[in-house]
Structures are given as structure tokens and as C-alpha cells.
């Protein structure tokens, strides 16, 4: 899937709007002020994705994913390297916990954050492209980069946005990925072009 610079800039605007909405929602439900920085957006391959997340494909990731179907079909994911996942749970919960409680808190907290961010992003995309989606329930998982590649191998390219969560001025690394099924690529570009003309 190839996008022009204008198409990428427009898609970045859509994601910026979605990120702004999700940050506003997060600020209403957590005690700490949460700011999401404007993302760096690229169309990349899995090999490039691997290099962005670290030198080892065995690095552990914390991922919240949500499938969608409709005029476009695919999956959106919010990806945190494991140290960032621990950091954001620690900051947002302000709790002292043991290892078992940490596992439970990581799952529930990141699922809640991912639900807000992913729904805002894909909802904004649908609104501006004037299409409707049906969403799955967000799912939290821990896996490696290799696992991500195996699960999403149906598409050679995907949309990658690198952003940062600022919680009380503490920087937390996060990535947003959009995988479109191959049969949706051409229609997605058509919808982008149609929306850009308004």
C-alpha cells in the first residue's frame, strides 16, 4: 500500500484529532493529567517495525488490539514496550503491588487505556471517511515482535504511528498500528481521496 505525502499528512490530521479526543477522555477518568503528543506517521513493513522496537525480536511487548469490519476490515493495536507498560500502570494506579497484582493491574489498566485510545482513533477515522465499523472487544496480550509478525502476516505494509504519553510530564513510549486486510487497501485510498476533496 502506497500513500502520497498529502494522503499521509491528511491521515496524520485524522489521528491527531483522535488522539486529542482520547487524551480528553483519559483526563476525565484518571487522577493524573495525560497528554498524547502528535505522532510520527509512516507506512512501513514488518522488518522496519522490528527495527523500531528494538534489536531483538524476543523483546516483550504489551499490546491492546481491536478488530474491525465494515467497508474496511482490519485491526488496530496500541503497542507498549514492556518497560513502558509497567511505567504507565505504576503512574496511573499509584498503587503498591506484588507480581501477581501487577499482572492483573497491567491487563486491566492497559485494556482501559487501549479501549479509549483505539475507539477514539478508529471512531474519528470512520466519522471523517463517512463509513461505519463494527468493533470487537479490545484484547490485552503480551507477546514478542515475532508473534506480532506471525499474527498479522496477511498484509505486507501497515500504518505505524509513534506517539508518547506524557503523564505528569513523565514520558511514556507508545505505538499505534493500523493493519488493513489487503482487499481493503484500494478502497481505503479511495475514501481518503474523497474525504480530502471536501
C-alpha positions in Angstrom: 0.0 0.0 0.0 1.5 3.3 -1.1 0.3 6.7 0.1 1.3 10.2 -1.2 2.7 12.8 1.1 -0.7 14.6 1.0 -2.5 11.5 2.0 -0.1 10.8 4.8 -0.5 14.4 6.1 -4.3 14.1 6.0 -4.2 10.7 7.8 -1.9 12.3 10.4 -4.5 15.0 10.9 -7.2 12.4 11.5 -5.0 10.5 14.0 -4.2 13.8 15.8 -7.9 14.5 16.2 -8.5 11.0 17.6 -5.5 11.3 19.9 -6.8 14.6 21.2 -10.2 13.1 21.9 -8.8 10.1 23.7 -6.5 12.4 25.8 -9.5 14.4 26.9 -11.4 11.2 27.9 -8.4 9.9 29.8 -8.1 13.1 31.8 -11.6 12.7 33.0 -11.2 9.2 34.4 -7.6 9.3 35.8 -6.2 11.4 38.6 -3.1 12.4 36.6 -3.0 14.7 33.7 -2.5 12.7 30.5 -1.2 14.3 27.3 -0.7 12.4 24.0 1.9 14.0 21.7 1.3 14.3 17.9 2.5 11.1 16.3 5.2 10.4 13.7 3.3 8.5 11.0 4.7 6.2 8.4 3.7 3.3 6.1 6.2 0.6 7.0 7.0 -3.1 6.6 7.3 -5.7 9.4 11.1 -5.6 9.1 11.1 -1.8 9.7 8.6 -2.3 12.6 11.1 -4.8 14.2 13.9 -2.3 14.0 11.8 0.4 15.6 11.0 -1.7 18.6 14.5 -2.9 19.4 17.4 -5.1 18.2 15.8 -8.4 19.4 12.6 -10.0 18.1 12.3 -11.6 21.5 11.6 -8.2 23.2 8.4 -8.4 25.2 5.5 -6.1 24.1 2.2 -5.2 25.9 -0.5 -4.9 23.2 -4.1 -4.0 23.2 -5.8 -4.9 19.9 -9.2 -4.5 18.4 -10.5 -6.0 15.2 -13.0 -4.1 13.0 -15.1 -5.0 10.0 -17.3 -3.0 7.6 -16.4 -1.0 4.5 -12.8 -1.5 5.7 -11.6 -4.6 7.6 -8.5 -4.9 9.7 -7.1 -4.4 13.2 -5.9 -1.5 15.3 -3.3 -2.0 18.1 -1.8 0.1 20.8 1.7 -1.2 21.5 3.9 -0.6 24.5 7.4 -2.0 25.1 7.2 -3.9 28.4 9.1 -1.2 30.5 6.7 1.5 29.2 3.7 -0.7 30.1 4.9 -1.1 33.7 5.6 2.6 33.9 2.1 3.7 32.7 0.4 1.3 35.1 2.5 2.5 38.0 1.7 6.1 37.3 -2.0 5.8 36.6 -2.8 3.5 39.5 -0.5 4.9 42.2 -0.5 1.6 44.0 2.0 -0.7 45.6 1.6 -4.3 44.4 3.1 -7.7 44.2 4.0 -9.6 41.0 0.6 -11.2 40.7 -1.3 -8.0 41.3 1.0 -6.3 38.7 -0.1 -8.8 36.1 -3.8 -8.1 36.8 -3.3 -4.4 37.0 -1.3 -4.3 33.8 -4.0 -6.2 31.9 -7.0 -4.1 33.3 -5.3 -0.7 33.1 -3.8 -1.1 29.6 -7.1 -2.6 28.4 -8.9 0.5 29.6 -6.3 2.9 28.1 -6.3 0.9 24.9 -10.1 0.9 24.7 -10.3 4.7 25.0 -7.4 5.4 22.6 -8.4 2.8 19.9 -12.1 3.7 20.0 -11.3 7.4 19.6 -8.8 6.8 16.7 -10.9 4.4 14.7 -14.1 6.3 15.5 -12.6 9.5 14.2 -11.3 7.7 11.1 -14.8 6.4 10.4 -16.5 9.7 11.0 -14.2 11.7 8.7 -14.3 9.0 6.0 -18.0 8.7 6.5 -18.1 4.9 7.0 -19.2 2.7 9.8 -17.3 -0.1 11.6 -18.2 -3.0 13.8 -15.6 -3.4 16.6 -14.5 -6.4 18.6 -13.9 -6.1 22.3 -10.3 -4.8 23.0 -8.0 -7.6 24.0 -4.8 -7.3 26.0 -1.9 -9.6 25.4 1.9 -9.9 26.0 3.9 -11.2 23.1 7.1 -10.7 21.1 7.7 -8.8 17.9 7.9 -12.2 16.1 4.5 -13.1 17.4 3.1 -9.8 16.0 4.5 -10.6 12.6 3.0 -14.1 12.6 -0.4 -12.9 13.6 -0.6 -10.0 11.1 1.3 -11.6 8.2 -1.7 -11.1 5.8 -0.5 -7.6 5.0 2.9 -6.6 3.8 2.6 -3.0 4.9 0.8 -1.2 7.7 0.2 2.2 9.1 2.5 3.0 12.0 2.2 6.0 14.3 4.8 6.5 17.1 3.5 8.7 19.9 4.3 9.5 23.5 2.1 9.6 26.6 3.0 12.4 29.0 1.7 11.7 32.5 2.6 14.4 34.9 5.4 15.3 32.5 6.8 11.8 32.5 7.4 10.4 29.0 6.0 7.0 28.1 6.7 5.4 24.8 3.7 4.0 22.8 2.9 3.0 19.2 -0.3 2.8 17.3 -0.6 0.4 14.4 -3.3 0.0 11.8 -3.4 -3.2 9.8 -5.8 -3.3 6.8 -6.7 -6.5 5.1 -5.2 -6.5 1.6 -8.7 -6.3 0.0 -9.3 -3.0 1.9 -6.2 -1.2 0.6 -7.6 0.2 -2.6 -10.9 1.2 -1.0 -9.1 2.9 1.9 -7.1 5.1 -0.6 -10.3 5.9 -2.5 -12.0 7.0 0.8 -9.0 9.1 1.8 -9.1 10.9 -1.6 -12.8 11.5 -1.4 -12.6 12.9 2.1 -9.6 15.2 1.2 -11.7 16.8 -1.6 -14.3 18.2 0.8 
